[in-house]
Amino acid sequence: MANNLTSNTQATLSKDILDTFESKRTVSKTVNTQFLGDAINSNTGDTVFIKRPGRFKSTATTDGDISGTTANSIIAGKASGTVQDFITVEVDWSILEEATQLNQLQELVVDPMCSEIVTSLETRFGQFVMKNNNLSVGTPGQPVDAWGDIAKAGAMCKSMSFPSGEINYLINPFSQVALSEVQRSIGTADALVNPAFKDAVINSNFAGMRVMTSDSLATFTSGASADRVGAIVGTPDPAYLTAKDTMRQSITIGGLTANGDVNAGEVIEVTGRHYLNQSTRNVILDGTSAVKWRATVTADATISAGGEVTVIVSGPAIKESTEQYDTIDVGLTAGDVVTLLNATETLYQPNMFYHKNAYSIGSVPLPKLSAQDVLMKTKDGLQIRMSRGSSLRENKQIMRLDLLPAFAVLNPFLAGQGFGNA
């Protein structure tokens, strides 16, 4: 029979894994995380739904008589959290290796396994964030090389009336070089369990945001279309009822290069249409000019032979007669000029800024395998499953770590891409 050291190492090893996993997390600590428990199981399928809060408009009267007004509607929206692929790291080692070489299990096995789990989780989440935001600050492709570029994103957050709480701005590590004249903040993280998070913080409170470096920022290549300006074909649906569950909108654009494409992550801008503050519903001003409405493309789309493409964007342009759910001053309509802000066939890596409540990472509860299993859970709800076994014929030990995440967009108007200013 193969050796089995479970009785000596199982409890200690599980604690080491949980502490190491927690210490290496950065981006996943900047959003809401939760253990989904009974929310997703064998009876529910692969999607969990989270209710969106209502949004209401007040009425101003001289005498309090509201008999001539219309009551706010209550429209129940729901954000969907969709289960992603399994994240698994597996290792094995022979009994001979264990007997003669494996005297540093933490350094040789546990640390690299946890690093890979965290890297995979946060890289995938970075891709998700890049495609599911509405706001955009600066000129796509222009590097952030001054604190003023970051401050502009902070101003956008305040102008959109982001709720109080954590707002994060993630930058490429190389952007830190341009900002290096400012003394680095050590942040407020717990040094015992959060060294990676602490090391990532550049400034814990700049322009109302926590500025962090991240190597999990996603990249994309813009589509092949020489024409970067087109016009809306048909009138996009402006109703909140249509968009309430997905917070996305379908827009058809014409006048583009035939048989080209528009890729996920690209930003569109509509001339003559402007953002509204999400609390006051006043038009947002950048100095003296109204801020043009933008949106991020969520999925790759192919331009037809006639030069038309239908894109799905994150953060719908809502314009209704009641103004209760409006996000734009004037509704999108046929003929509106649309600019693809990214240059054609160019590699981009946007910085990202977002409120903690813009997104959610859920951890799906995992059944145990028919092996030596331990289920571990962080304080904020991410569950790791450690499974250990052995191969009798091959005389070796086997260990695997598993995490099954679910990602959700709670509010795309609380997140955006950040670039420098040309």
N, C-alpha and C positions, 0 to 999 in steps of 0.2 A: 504494500500500500504506500502511496506517496505521502510524504510528510505533510502535516497540516498544523500550522502555527496559529490558527484562528483563536484559540482560547487565550493566547498570550498577546495577540496584536489587534484583534477586531475592534475593541472599544477604543483603544488608543489611536489606532489608525483612522477610524471614522472622525474622531475629534480633530486630528491633524488635517484631514481632508477638508472638513468644514471650515476650520480657521484659515487654511491656506486659500481656499476658494474665495472666502470673504475678503481676505487681504489683497487679492489681485483684481477685484472689481473696481471699475471706475464709472463708465457710462451707465451701466445698469443701476447705479445708485442715484442717478439724477432724475429718474422717473418713478411713478407709482408702480410698485411690485406687489404681488399678492399670490397666496397659495389658493388655487381655484377650488380645492376641496370637492364639495358636492356639485359645484357649478358645471364641471365637465366630467362625465363618467361614461360607462358603456351604454347608458340609456339616452344621453343627450346628444351624441354625435361630436363633431370636431369643432364646434363653435359655441362660444359663450357670449351672452348679450348683457351689456351694461347700459342702464337707463341714462339718457342725456337729461340734464336739468332743463326746466322750462325757461322761457325768456319772455318778459312782459314789457308793455309800454304804458307809461302813466299818462293821465289826462290832466290838463290844466284848465280850471274853470274859475270864474269870479265868485260864484255863489255855491259851488259844490253840487250843482244840479247836473247829473250825468245821464239824464233820461234820453238825450239826443245822441249819445255816443254808443259805440259798440264794445261789448265786453271782450277782453282778451280771449283768444282761443287757447285751449290746452291740447297741444299736439305731442304725443308721446313718441320720442325718438329713442333709438337704441344704437349704441356702438357695438360692433361685433369684434370679439377677440377670436382670432383664428389660430388653431394649433399649427405650429411649424414642424419641421423635420426634427427627428431625434438628434441630439448631440451626444455622441458616444466616443469615449476614449478607452481602448482595450490594450492591455499589456500582458505578457506572459514571461515566465522565466523558469529555467530548469532548476531542479533541486541541487544539482552540482553548483550552479551559479549562486543559489541562495546560501549554500554551505560554505563557499569559498570566497565570494566576492560581494554579496549584497549586504554590506554592513552599514549602508547609508540609505535606507529606504526612503526617508523624507526627501533628501536631495536628489536621488536618482530616479525616483518613481512618483512620489506624491506631488512635489512641486511642478514638474513638467506636465503631469496629467491635469492638474487644476488650471495651470496656465492655458492649456489648450482648450479646455471647456469654456473658460472665461472669454478667451479670444474669439472663439467661434460664436458664442452667444452675442457678444457686443458688436462683432463685425456684421452679423446678420441683422441685428437691430439697427445698426448704422445704415444699412441698405434700406431698411423699412422706413426710417425717419426721413431719409433723403427724398423718397418718393411720395411722402404723405404729409406735406406741409403746404401752407398757402402763401405765407409772407415771403418777401424777398427784399433785401436791402443791399444797395451798391450795384456795381456793374459786374455781371457774371464773367468770371475769368480774371478780374482784377484782384491781385493779392491784397490781403490785409497787411498793411505795413505801418499803421499808426493807430494809436489808441482811439483817435477820432473815428476811425472806421467802425470800431466796436461800439463806441458811444452812440453812433447813429442807429445801431440795432437796438440799443437800450432805449433810445428815444421812440423808436417804432413800437416797442413793447408798451411804453407808457401811453403813447398816443392811441393804441388799440385798447387801452384799459385792461391790461393783463391783471388778473387777480393777484392779491398779495401772496407772497410765498416764493419758493425757489425758482429763479430764472437762470438758465445755464447757457453759456456761449462756448462752444467747442471749436478749437482751432487746430490746424495742422501744426505738428511740432516745429516745422521750419519757420512758421509765422512767429514763433516765440523769439527767434533771433532778432526780428525787426522790433520787437517790443522789449528787448532785453535791458534797455536803459532804466526800466522801472524795477525796483526791488521786488523780488518774488515773495509772494505771501505764502506762509506755511499753512494757511487755512485753519479750520477748526476741527479737523477729523481726529478720531481716536487713533493714536500712533500704534496701538497694540494690534488692532484688527483692520486698519484702513491705510496701510502705508502706500499702496498704489494710488488710492484716491487722494491722499494728502500730497503726494509727489506731483499729481497731475494739476493741482490748483495753482494757477499763476497769480490770480487776484481774487480774493473771496468776495469782494463787493465793489465792482467797478460799473458805474452807470446803472446800478440796480441789478447787476448780474454777477454770477460766479463764472469767472473766465478760466477755462481748463484746456490743457493740451489733450489731444486724443489721437491715437493711431487707428481708431475704429471708424473714422470718417470715410464714407463711401465715395467711389469714383464712378463716372459714367462718361460715355462718348456721345456727343450730340449727333443728331441725325444728319443725313446727307440731303440737304436741300439748299441750293444756291439762293433761292428766294427766301428772305427772312422776314418779309412783310406780306401779309395777306389780309383777307377780310372774312368776317363771320358770314356763313351761309345758313339762312334760316334763323329763327329766334330761339336761343336756348331756353329751356324750361326754368322760369324764375321762382318757382314755388318751393317753399320750405318743406311742404308735405312730400314732395318728390325726393328731396335730398336728405331728409331727416335721419335716415338709418345709415347711409354711406358717407354723408358730407362730401359728396363728389358731384360733378356736373359734366354732362356731355356737351362739347362744343365742336361744331364743324367749321373748318377754316378752308377757304378757297384761295386760288391765285398763287399756289406754291409750285415748286419744281415737280414735274410729273415723275411718278415712280420712286420718289425719294422716301424719307422717313423722318419721324419726330420721335425722340426717345425719352424714356422715363427719366425724370430729373430735370428736364429742360423747363425753362420759365417763359411763360407768355405774358404779354402786357397789352392792355386794351386802351387805345387812345380815347380820351374824353370820358372815361369811366373811372370813378375814384372810390377809395376805401372810406368806410364809415367807422367812427369810434364805436366799439361794440357795446358801450354803456350809454353814451349821450346820443349816438346816431348822428353826430355832426361829422362833416367831411374833415378828414385829417389833412393838415397842412405841413409841408416841409419848408419852413420859412414862410414864404408868401404863396407858394404853389401847392395846389392840391396833389396828393400822392396818388398816382395812377394805380388802378386795380391790376394785380398780378395773380398768377396761379401756377402751380407746379404740375407738370404732366406725370401721371401715375403709372403709365404703362406704354411700352413701345407701340407706335402706330405707323402704318404704311400709307404713303400718299398715293392716291389713285392716278391713273393715266390722265385724268382730267385736272389734276393738280389740287384735289380736295383730300382732306384728312379729317377724321373725327377723333378728337383727343378726349380723354377722361382726365379731369383736373381735380385736385384736392382743394376743398374750400369753395363752395358754390357761391356764385353771384346771385344772392337772393334779393328780389325787389317785389314787394306786394303792396296792395292798397292800404293795408292796415299798418304797415311799417314795423310790425312787431318783431319780425325776424330778419329785417333787412341787413345786408352786409355791403351794399353798394349804393351809390347815390342815384344812379340811373341804370335801369336794367339793360343787360346786353341785348343787342338787336342785330338783325341782318344788315350787313354793310359796315359794321364797326371795324375799324382798322386794328389788326392784331399783329404784334411784332414778336418774333421768336428772338429772345434776347441773347441766346447762346450762339456763338459763331458755329458755322457748319463743320461737322466732323472734327471736333476738338475735344480733348480729354479735360474733364473738370473734376474738382474735388471741393465741393462747397463747404465752408464752415457752417455749422448749424447752431441756431439759438432756439430755445423752447422753454416753456413753463413746465414745471414738474407734472402738471395735470394735462399736458397735451397728449401724452401717450401712457400706455400701461404694458408692463410685462407680467404675464401670468405664468405660474408654474403648475403644470398638469400633474395630478397625483399619479404615481406609477405603481402598478401591482408588483408584487415581489416575484422574482424568478424562483425556480426550484433549485435554489443554491443557497449559499451563505449570503444573506442580504441584510443591509442596513440602510434605512431611509433617514437622511439628514436634512434639516431645514434651517435656513438662515432666519434671522429675526424678522426680516421683511418678506419672507414667504417663498423663497426659491428653494426647491427640493432637489437634492442630489441623491441618487441611488447608487450605492456601492455593492457590487456583486462579486463574490469570490468563489472560485471552484478549483478543481484540479483535474488533470488528465492522468489516469492511472497508468496507461500503457506508455505514455511519453514521459512520465515522471517529471511533470512540471506544474507550476502554479499558474492560475489565470485570474486576472482582476479587470473589472470594467467599471467605469463611471458613466452614468446616464443623466441627462437633463432633458425634459420635454417642455419647451416654452410655448406660450401663446402671446401674440402681439395684438394690440388694439390702438386705434386712433380715437382719442376721446374728443379732441377739438383741434382741427388743423389750423384754426386762426390763432392758436397760441404757439405756433412754431414757424420757422422760416430759414431760408438760406442767407448766409451772410458773406458779402464780398467787400473788397475795397472800393474806393471811389476814384474814377478816372480823372 
